[in-house]
Amino acid sequence: MSSTAPPAPPDTLDIRDLTVEYGRSVRALSGVSLQVPAGGTVALLGANGSGKTTLMRAVSGVLALHGGLVRSGTISFGALPLTDRSSADIVAAGIVQVPEGRRVFADLSVEDNLRAGRLGVTGRSRAEARDTIAQIYELFPVLADRRRRAAGLLSGGEQQMLAMGRALMARPRLLLLDEPSLGLAPQMTERIAGLVRRIHEQGTGVLVVEQNAALALELADHACVLDVGRIRLAGPSEELSRTDEVRRLYLGESPDDEAGPVPCVPRQLARWTG
């Protein structure tokens, strides 16, 4: 007799046994399962080619644009199935991605970039849009100061803030961040990290892909380490940051630097991969 797992709680991103391929020969993800709880923060760690970007594409609905296909498994947001839905449907469901490399509209002003984040979002009045822009300016004061400036003239950090603000125009319940610190100086990276914390504190869930493992583990409640399309380690960020493997491969530390590291054992994977 077979049993069906119950649906995830509302606003929980639930990925179960996801397998993704490009063409008929390249398998990018193999049986990946994880959850981002409502209002929670989860970080994805892994080397280039480990499957992090593919996972984000599958969740945000742009996988097919890059030649990818979900071969098996499911993606849902609460009780709503998302597998193979369009990116517009996924935005409407409350999930918005900030892509790697910012991708702002360089020739448009800061404010016009923000307004572009509202395109395709239905059921919102102009007054609500103005209120949302005001809230974004409160969160990102530098954008308010530069509201008339062309986005292409902003610094890299300011463009990252603009990309995040544009995503927030849709009032997401889950924000996908792909390499938010890429190419930024340490001081700007800390500013971006502080803004991510504030967004999370306001009740928005966050799934973040970040090469800066120390930053990702600091930001997230939980983390997963992807390796060649499979979850190798997963669990609370604080515990993972003390494992020999994460310290050596992602934090640049030696296990001998401190006493008492937590070993990599299967129990850390149980709640994530079953």
MOQUIFEN-V868953 format. One record per run of one state. SS is the DSSP state (alpha for helix, beta for strand, coil for the rest). FROM is the first residue (numbers start at 1). TO is the last residue. Records with the same first field share a line. If there is no record, write none. Layout:
# MOQUIFEN-V868953
SS=FROM-TO ; FROM-TO
This chain:
# MOQUIFEN-V868953
coil=1-12 ; 23-25 ; 37-40 ; 46-51 ; 61-63 ; 67-67 ; 78-79 ; 82-86 ; 94-94 ; 99-108 ; 117-125 ; 140-140 ; 146-149 ; 154-155 ; 169-173 ; 179-185 ; 202-204 ; 210-212 ; 220-221 ; 228-229 ; 241-242 ; 250-254 ; 258-261 ; 263-265 ; 274-274
beta=13-22 ; 26-36 ; 41-45 ; 68-77 ; 80-81 ; 95-98 ; 109-109 ; 150-150 ; 174-178 ; 205-209 ; 222-227 ; 230-236 ; 243-243 ; 262-262
alpha=52-60 ; 64-66 ; 87-93 ; 110-116 ; 126-139 ; 141-145 ; 151-153 ; 156-168 ; 186-201 ; 213-219 ; 237-240 ; 244-249 ; 255-257 ; 266-273
